[in-house]
């Protein structure tokens, strides 16, 4: 069976430099190599294709000689960039792993994702969406609030000072964030409780169905005093990557009561299902002052960086489940094959 591996590769080191922020969602060369090797280790032939501006022509030439695409391509810009490669593959009639074009487009938009969750009665923090050219106007939120770019991932544009405690500082941060990222912003109530990230795999109604790997808790106790306790760009890329022992950045499996664990698992599976996610996704949650979990965001192309010398939550959850890296990658392919009847 021949698998084409589609990706975007990072060429810069993590920093506050504009180019580094632009490539923050892309994968490092060592990750590309590890995934390729894992695909081969699972018994497949693997052909690497970088998802650059020539991707469509490359795929068109390979059509008819591809059984499946393993897609982790983030896209090259725009509000639906993560849907670019899936849309090309659907146009060419080529099967692929991970979620479909529509889901990839929707889930990159944080406010639209939250509206869908709200429609289905799923808890998410109160928020206000402000378009790129819309006059900033925020009502009904309790401070502190977090200002997020509406259509970015990997904490791009989400800096340590984006957590706003004083209303008079909010307007400038909204304008600065819009100008930096070139899109709208989400202003969201900041919940004071513990934060978790949940790895979901599988497909509802197919084989084992959708299921949850061991839950990861963010360990904010190790943060220095100058860092706010959320996954800011500085925390993710400039602090966690410098830890002598990256495993100190999280706790997995998280220490949860059976009741809370069951609520989180059921909530994440429902959040995954209503967005029509496929094969794999990672969902972030936070507890409110009363200990109730609320959905924050979903990542349908979660990082799967190899090794224990870096902080990468999906592989950490897989390791806690007793899987090595090759099995984790193989499971993604297996779920796609089951879904597609390959």
C-alpha positions in Angstrom: 0.0 0.0 0.0 1.4 3.4 -1.0 1.0 6.4 1.2 1.9 9.9 0.3 3.0 12.0 3.2 2.0 15.7 2.9 3.5 18.3 5.2 4.8 21.8 5.7 8.3 22.0 7.1 9.6 24.7 9.5 12.9 26.4 8.5 13.4 28.7 11.5 13.9 28.2 15.2 11.3 29.3 17.7 11.6 32.9 18.7 9.6 36.2 18.7 10.9 36.9 15.2 8.1 37.5 12.7 9.4 34.7 10.4 9.5 32.2 13.3 5.9 33.1 14.3 4.8 32.7 10.7 6.2 29.2 10.6 5.1 28.2 14.2 2.4 25.8 12.9 4.8 24.0 10.6 6.6 20.9 11.6 10.4 20.6 12.3 12.5 18.4 10.0 13.0 15.8 12.7 9.2 15.4 13.0 8.9 14.9 9.2 11.6 12.2 9.3 10.0 10.5 12.3 6.5 10.3 10.7 8.0 9.1 7.4 9.9 6.3 9.3 6.8 5.4 11.3 4.7 5.0 8.2 7.4 2.7 6.8 7.6 0.8 10.1 3.9 0.1 9.8 4.5 -1.7 6.5 3.6 1.0 4.0 5.5 2.5 1.2 5.9 6.2 1.9 6.4 9.1 -0.6 7.1 12.5 0.9 5.5 15.6 -0.7 6.0 19.1 0.7 2.7 21.0 0.6 4.1 24.1 -1.1 2.7 26.2 -4.0 3.3 23.3 -6.4 1.4 20.7 -4.3 -1.6 20.4 -6.6 0.6 19.6 -9.6 2.6 17.1 -7.6 -0.5 15.3 -6.4 -2.1 15.4 -9.9 1.0 13.6 -11.3 0.8 11.0 -8.5 -3.0 10.4 -8.9 -3.7 6.7 -9.6 -0.6 5.7 -7.8 -1.7 6.8 -4.3 -3.7 4.6 -2.0 -3.9 7.1 0.9 -2.5 10.5 1.8 -1.2 11.1 5.4 -2.0 14.8 5.7 -0.5 17.1 8.3 -0.2 20.1 6.0 -1.1 23.4 7.7 -1.6 25.4 4.5 0.0 28.5 3.2 -2.1 31.4 4.3 -5.7 32.7 4.5 -8.6 32.0 6.8 -9.2 28.4 5.5 -5.6 27.4 5.0 -5.9 24.1 6.8 -8.6 23.2 4.3 -6.5 23.9 1.2 -4.8 20.5 0.9 -8.0 18.5 1.8 -9.9 20.4 -0.9 -7.3 19.6 -3.5 -7.3 15.9 -2.5 -11.1 15.8 -2.8 -11.0 17.5 -6.2 -8.6 14.8 -7.3 -10.5 12.0 -5.7 -7.7 11.0 -3.4 -8.4 9.6 0.1 -6.6 11.1 3.1 -6.2 10.9 6.9 -7.4 13.5 9.4 -10.6 15.7 9.1 -12.2 16.8 5.9 -12.0 20.2 4.2 -15.2 21.6 5.7 -14.2 20.6 9.3 -10.6 21.9 8.8 -12.0 25.3 7.6 -14.6 25.6 10.4 -12.3 24.6 13.3 -9.6 27.1 12.3 -12.3 29.8 13.2 -12.4 29.8 17.0 -15.6 31.7 17.3 -17.5 29.6 14.7 -16.3 26.5 16.5 -17.6 27.8 19.8 -21.0 28.8 18.2 -21.4 25.2 17.0 -20.6 23.8 20.4 -23.1 26.3 22.0 -25.8 25.2 19.5 -25.3 21.6 20.8 -25.4 22.7 24.4 -21.7 22.1 25.1 -20.1 24.5 27.6 -17.5 27.0 26.4 -16.4 30.3 28.1 -18.4 33.4 27.3 -16.9 35.3 24.4 -17.2 38.2 22.0 -16.1 38.0 18.4 -14.7 41.2 16.8 -14.1 41.2 13.0 -10.9 42.7 11.5 -12.6 45.9 10.4 -15.4 46.0 13.0 -15.4 48.7 15.6 -14.3 47.0 18.9 -17.3 46.6 21.3 -17.3 44.3 24.2 -20.2 43.8 26.6 -21.3 41.2 29.1 -17.9 39.7 29.9 -16.4 39.3 33.3 -12.7 40.3 33.7 -10.0 39.0 33.3 -10.4 38.2 29.7 -8.1 36.7 27.1 -7.6 38.3 23.7 -7.0 35.6 21.0 -6.5 35.9 17.2 -9.6 34.2 15.9 -8.0 32.2 13.1 -4.5 31.2 14.3 -3.0 28.1 15.9 0.2 27.2 17.9 -0.4 30.2 20.1 0.5 32.6 17.3 -0.4 36.1 18.4 -1.4 34.9 21.9 1.2 36.6 24.1 1.7 36.7 27.8 0.2 40.2 28.0 -3.0 39.1 26.1 -4.5 38.3 29.5 -6.3 41.6 30.4 -7.3 42.4 33.9 -8.1 46.1 33.5 -10.9 47.2 31.0 -9.0 50.3 30.0 -6.2 48.2 28.5 -8.5 46.0 26.4 -9.0 48.2 23.3 -5.3 48.6 22.6 -4.7 44.9 22.9 -7.6 44.1 20.5 -6.2 46.6 17.9 -2.6 45.3 18.3 -3.7 41.7 17.9 -5.8 42.4 14.8 -3.0 44.4 13.2 -0.4 41.6 14.0 -2.4 38.7 12.7 -4.5 40.4 10.0 -7.8 38.8 11.1 -10.5 39.1 13.7 -10.1 38.5 17.4 -11.9 36.5 20.1 -12.3 38.1 23.6 -13.0 35.3 26.0 -13.6 35.1 29.7 -10.6 33.6 31.4 -11.5 30.7 33.7 -9.5 30.3 36.9 -9.3 26.5 37.1 -7.1 23.6 35.9 -6.4 23.2 32.2 -6.4 19.9 30.3 -5.7 18.8 26.8 -7.4 15.7 25.5 -6.3 13.4 22.6 -9.2 11.9 20.7 -8.9 9.2 18.1 -11.2 7.1 15.9 -14.5 7.8 14.1 -18.0 7.7 15.5 -19.9 4.6 14.3 -16.8 3.0 12.8 -14.9 0.1 14.5 -14.1 1.1 18.0 -15.7 4.5 17.5 -14.2 7.7 18.9 -12.2 7.3 22.1 -9.9 9.3 24.4 -6.3 8.6 25.3 -5.1 9.4 28.8 -5.8 13.0 29.7 -3.0 15.5 29.9 -3.0 18.4 32.5 -1.0 21.5 32.0 1.4 22.0 34.9 1.3 25.7 35.5 2.9 25.3 38.9 6.4 25.3 37.3 5.8 28.6 35.5 8.1 31.5 36.6 6.3 34.5 38.2 6.4 36.6 35.0 4.4 34.1 33.0 0.6 34.1 33.2 -0.9 30.6 33.6 -2.1 29.9 30.1 -0.5 28.6 26.9 0.9 31.8 25.6 3.4 32.0 22.8 6.2 32.7 25.2 5.2 29.8 27.5 4.9 27.3 24.6 7.8 28.2 22.5 10.3 30.1 24.7 9.8 28.5 28.2 8.7 24.9 27.8 11.4 24.2 25.1 14.1 25.3 27.6 13.1 22.9 30.4 15.8 20.4 31.3 13.0 17.8 31.8 10.1 18.7 29.4 7.9 16.1 31.1 7.6 18.6 34.0 5.4 20.8 31.8 2.5 18.4 32.1 0.9 15.6 34.1 -0.3 12.5 32.3 -2.4 10.8 33.2 -4.0 13.8 34.9 -5.1 13.2 38.5 -8.9 13.3 38.3 -11.8 11.9 40.2 -13.6 9.1 38.2 -16.6 11.4 37.9 -14.7 14.4 36.4 -12.7 12.1 34.1 -15.9 10.7 32.8 -17.4 14.1 32.2 -14.3 15.4 30.3 -14.1 12.2 28.2 -17.8 12.4 27.2 -17.6 16.2 26.6 -14.6 15.8 24.3 -16.1 12.9 22.3 -19.3 15.0 21.8 -17.3 18.1 20.8 -15.4 15.9 18.3 -18.5 14.4 16.9 -20.6 17.5 16.3 -17.7 19.0 14.3 -17.5 15.9 12.1 -13.8 15.4 13.1 -12.1 12.3 11.7 -9.3 10.0 12.8 -7.5 12.4 15.3 -7.9 15.7 17.1 -6.8 17.4 20.3 -9.2 19.4 22.5 -8.3 21.9 25.2 -10.5 22.5 28.2 -10.4 24.5 31.4 -12.3 24.3 34.7 -14.4 27.3 35.9 -14.5 28.4 39.6 -17.0 25.6 40.4 -14.9 22.9 38.8 -17.0 22.5 35.7 -15.0 21.8 32.4 -15.5 24.2 29.5 -14.3 23.6 25.9 -11.6 26.1 24.8 -10.4 25.0 21.4 -9.9 22.1 19.1 -6.9 21.2 16.9 -7.7 18.9 14.0 -4.0 18.8 13.0 -2.4 18.3 16.4 1.4 18.3 16.7 2.9 14.9 17.0 6.5 15.8 17.7 8.6 12.7 18.5 10.9 12.2 21.5 10.7 12.9 25.2 13.0 15.9 25.0 10.2 18.2 23.8 6.7 19.0 25.0 4.2 17.4 22.6 0.9 16.5 24.2 -0.4 13.9 21.7 2.6 11.7 21.9 2.7 12.1 25.6 -0.9 10.8 25.8 0.0 7.9 23.5 3.0 7.0 25.7 0.7 7.0 28.8 -1.6 4.6 26.9 1.4 2.3 26.4 2.0 3.1 22.7 5.3 3.9 21.1 5.5 6.5 18.4 5.2 4.1 15.5 2.0 2.6 16.9 0.5 6.1 17.4 1.1 6.9 13.7 -0.1 3.5 12.7 -3.4 4.0 14.6 -4.1 7.2 12.7 -3.7 5.3 9.4 -5.7 2.3 10.7 -8.7 4.6 11.7 -8.6 6.2 8.2 -8.5 2.9 6.5 -11.5 1.6 8.6 -13.4 4.8 7.8 -12.7 4.5 4.1 -13.0 0.7 3.8 -9.5 0.3 2.5 
